[in-house]
Amino acid sequence: MNVSVAMATFNGEKYLKEQLDSILCQLDFKDEVIISDDGSTDETLNLLNEYKNDKRVQVIKNPRKGVVSNFENALRQCKNEVIFLSDQDDIWLPNKLKSVMDLLGDSKRDLVLHNGLNFYDDIESLPENDLLIKKMRHGITVNILKSCYWGCCMAFKRSLLDSALPFPSHVPSHDQWLGLIAEKKDSSVFLDIPLIMHRRHTNNVSKPLPIIQKVLFRFHLFISFLSVECQDIVD
């Protein structure tokens, strides 16, 4: 099976090359990296232009529509059977692609969630066993309240994406939504080993939200999920 990597970028010049290089060295010539940029004002687009001779890399624009829309824009352009999500500032470990593809091939499930190791700009400062996902758990309710589905640690088959798109307008996070669709289909499998280095820094897009906003986000997520339950999701 060929692979598509969906990446969303926004002002990611500082770490983007390291991430892209860690991905491309694992891909076949028939694979692709679809990068949707959300209106970067730094050198991100100039950096991406350095990859213009690599036919696997495609850059599209999603001017200032936000993270969820930016990922959806990338996902809609993915052509291959297996799709990986990627942040702009992590690092794929060398065994990520093979480990995930082996599990997808051996399993009848549609989505693989693996773990990652947190680090803080300098790899040498990595705390021992500082896992990104502290507890992987199945279940719809628990993953609405506190999702274990991190997009940077997910890969899935096209059949899951077809069920999840379009993303509802009020869904707070694309990865949580994809995880819930996989839970509804009983179609996710966990690989609780770290396959990425997850970079923590002051410019991370994901930041803690006020409690009221968290409650509202979960309410919108629940309402959106109920609407999907009224539809036929076919394996």
C-alpha positions as CSV (number, residue, x, y, z in Angstrom):
1,M,0.0,0.0,0.0
2,N,1.2,3.5,-0.9
3,V,1.3,6.2,1.7
4,S,0.2,9.8,1.9
5,V,1.4,12.1,4.6
6,A,-0.9,15.1,5.4
7,M,1.0,18.0,7.0
8,A,-0.4,21.4,8.1
9,T,2.1,24.3,8.3
10,F,2.0,27.8,9.7
11,N,5.1,29.8,10.4
12,G,7.1,26.6,10.9
13,E,10.4,27.6,9.4
14,K,12.5,26.8,12.5
15,Y,11.9,23.0,12.7
16,L,10.2,22.1,9.4
17,K,13.2,20.9,7.5
18,E,14.2,18.5,10.2
19,Q,10.7,17.0,10.2
20,L,10.4,16.8,6.5
21,D,13.8,15.1,6.1
22,S,12.9,12.5,8.8
23,I,9.7,11.7,6.8
24,L,11.0,11.6,3.3
25,C,13.9,9.2,4.0
26,Q,11.2,6.6,4.9
27,L,9.0,7.1,1.9
28,D,8.9,5.2,-1.4
29,F,9.0,7.1,-4.7
30,K,5.2,6.4,-5.1
31,D,4.4,8.0,-1.8
32,E,3.5,11.6,-1.2
33,V,3.6,14.4,1.3
34,I,0.7,16.9,1.0
35,I,1.5,20.1,2.8
36,S,-1.3,22.7,3.4
37,D,0.0,26.1,4.5
38,D,-2.3,28.4,6.5
39,G,-0.9,31.7,5.3
40,S,2.6,31.6,6.8
41,T,4.4,35.0,7.0
42,D,7.9,33.7,7.8
43,E,10.2,31.7,5.6
44,T,8.1,28.5,5.6
45,L,7.1,28.7,1.9
46,N,10.6,29.6,0.8
47,L,11.9,26.6,2.7
48,L,9.3,24.3,1.1
49,N,10.3,25.6,-2.3
50,E,13.7,23.9,-1.7
51,Y,11.8,20.6,-2.1
52,K,10.2,21.5,-5.5
53,N,12.3,18.9,-7.3
54,D,11.0,16.1,-5.1
55,K,7.9,15.0,-6.8
56,R,6.6,13.5,-3.6
57,V,6.1,16.9,-2.0
58,Q,3.1,19.0,-2.9
59,V,2.3,22.3,-1.3
60,I,-1.2,23.8,-1.3
61,K,-2.6,26.9,0.3
62,N,-5.3,27.3,3.0
63,P,-5.1,31.1,3.9
64,R,-5.8,31.7,7.6
65,K,-8.7,29.3,8.1
66,G,-7.3,27.6,11.2
67,V,-5.7,24.2,12.2
68,V,-8.8,21.9,11.6
69,S,-9.5,23.4,8.2
70,N,-5.8,23.3,7.3
71,F,-5.6,19.6,8.0
72,E,-8.8,18.9,6.1
73,N,-7.4,20.8,3.1
74,A,-4.4,18.5,3.1
75,L,-6.4,15.4,3.7
76,R,-8.7,16.1,0.8
77,Q,-5.7,16.1,-1.6
78,C,-4.3,12.8,-0.3
79,K,-4.5,10.1,-3.0
80,N,-3.1,6.9,-1.4
81,E,-4.6,4.1,0.6
82,V,-2.8,4.8,3.9
83,I,-2.7,8.3,5.4
84,F,-0.4,9.6,8.1
85,L,-1.0,12.9,9.9
86,S,2.1,15.0,10.6
87,D,2.8,18.2,12.6
88,Q,5.4,20.6,11.3
89,D,7.8,20.4,14.2
90,D,8.2,16.8,15.3
91,I,10.8,14.2,14.2
92,W,9.8,10.8,12.9
93,L,11.9,8.0,14.4
94,P,13.5,5.7,11.7
95,N,11.2,2.8,12.4
96,K,7.9,4.7,12.3
97,L,6.6,4.0,8.8
98,K,7.5,0.3,8.8
99,S,6.1,-0.4,12.3
100,V,2.8,1.2,11.5
101,M,2.4,-0.3,8.1
102,D,3.2,-3.8,9.4
103,L,0.5,-3.4,12.0
104,L,-2.1,-2.1,9.5
105,G,-1.2,-5.0,7.2
106,D,-1.7,-7.6,9.9
107,S,-4.8,-6.0,11.4
108,K,-8.3,-5.6,10.1
109,R,-8.5,-2.3,11.9
110,D,-8.5,1.1,10.0
111,L,-6.5,3.3,12.4
112,V,-3.2,2.9,14.3
113,L,-2.4,5.1,17.2
114,H,1.2,4.9,18.4
115,N,3.1,6.8,21.1
116,G,5.7,9.5,21.1
117,L,8.5,10.9,23.3
118,N,8.3,14.6,24.4
119,F,11.4,16.7,24.1
120,Y,12.2,20.3,24.6
121,D,14.1,21.9,21.6
122,D,17.3,20.2,22.6
123,I,17.2,16.4,22.1
124,E,19.9,15.9,24.7
125,S,17.6,17.4,27.4
126,L,15.0,14.6,26.8
127,P,13.5,13.4,30.1
128,E,13.6,9.6,30.4
129,N,10.3,7.9,29.4
130,D,8.4,11.2,29.0
131,L,5.6,9.7,26.9
132,L,3.3,12.0,24.9
133,I,0.2,9.8,25.5
134,K,0.1,8.8,29.1
135,K,-2.8,6.4,28.7
136,M,-4.3,4.8,25.6
137,R,-7.9,3.9,26.0
138,H,-10.8,2.8,23.9
139,G,-14.3,4.2,24.3
140,I,-16.4,7.0,22.9
141,T,-17.3,8.8,26.2
142,V,-13.7,8.8,27.6
143,N,-12.3,10.1,24.3
144,I,-14.9,12.9,24.2
145,L,-13.9,14.0,27.7
146,K,-10.2,13.5,27.2
147,S,-9.0,12.2,23.9
148,C,-5.9,10.0,23.6
149,Y,-5.9,10.4,19.9
150,W,-3.0,12.7,18.9
151,G,-2.8,13.3,15.2
152,C,1.0,13.3,15.0
153,C,0.8,9.6,16.3
154,M,-2.0,8.5,13.9
155,A,-2.2,6.7,10.6
156,F,-5.4,5.3,9.0
157,K,-6.9,3.8,5.9
158,R,-8.8,5.8,3.4
159,S,-12.1,4.0,4.4
160,L,-11.9,5.8,7.8
161,L,-11.3,9.2,6.2
162,D,-14.3,8.7,3.9
163,S,-16.4,8.2,6.9
164,A,-15.0,11.3,8.8
165,L,-15.2,13.9,6.1
166,P,-16.3,16.6,5.9
167,F,-15.2,17.7,9.4
168,P,-18.2,19.3,11.2
169,S,-17.8,23.1,11.5
170,H,-17.7,23.2,15.3
171,V,-15.4,20.2,15.9
172,P,-12.5,21.5,18.0
173,S,-9.8,19.1,16.8
174,H,-9.5,17.0,13.7
175,D,-7.5,14.2,15.4
176,Q,-10.1,13.7,18.1
177,W,-12.8,13.6,15.5
178,L,-11.0,10.9,13.5
179,G,-10.4,8.9,16.7
180,L,-14.1,9.0,17.6
181,I,-15.1,7.8,14.1
182,A,-12.6,4.9,14.5
183,E,-14.1,4.2,18.0
184,K,-17.6,4.1,16.5
185,K,-16.4,1.6,13.9
186,D,-14.5,-0.4,16.5
187,S,-11.6,0.0,14.1
188,S,-8.6,1.4,16.0
189,V,-5.6,-0.5,17.3
190,F,-2.9,0.8,19.7
191,L,0.8,0.5,19.4
192,D,2.1,1.8,22.7
193,I,5.7,2.4,21.7
194,P,7.2,5.8,20.8
195,L,7.7,6.3,17.1
196,I,8.1,10.1,17.0
197,M,9.9,12.8,19.0
198,H,7.2,15.3,19.9
199,R,8.7,18.8,20.2
200,R,7.5,20.9,23.1
201,H,8.2,24.7,22.7
202,T,6.7,28.0,23.3
203,N,5.2,28.3,19.8
204,N,3.2,25.0,19.9
205,V,-0.1,25.6,18.2
206,S,-1.9,23.5,20.9
207,K,-2.2,25.4,24.1
208,P,-4.3,24.9,27.3
209,L,-7.8,26.3,27.0
210,P,-9.9,28.0,29.7
211,I,-12.4,25.6,31.4
212,I,-15.5,27.2,29.9
213,Q,-14.1,26.9,26.4
214,K,-13.2,23.2,27.1
215,V,-16.8,22.5,28.1
216,L,-18.2,24.3,25.0
217,F,-15.8,22.4,22.7
218,R,-16.9,19.1,24.2
219,F,-20.5,20.0,23.9
220,H,-20.1,20.8,20.2
221,L,-18.1,17.6,19.7
222,F,-20.9,15.6,21.3
223,I,-23.6,17.2,19.2
224,S,-21.6,16.7,16.0
225,F,-21.0,13.0,16.9
226,L,-24.7,12.4,17.6
227,S,-25.4,13.7,14.0
228,V,-23.0,11.1,12.6
229,E,-24.7,8.4,14.6
230,C,-27.8,9.0,12.6
231,Q,-25.9,8.1,9.4
232,D,-24.8,4.7,8.2
233,I,-21.0,4.2,8.7
234,V,-20.0,1.2,6.7
235,D,-16.8,-0.7,7.3
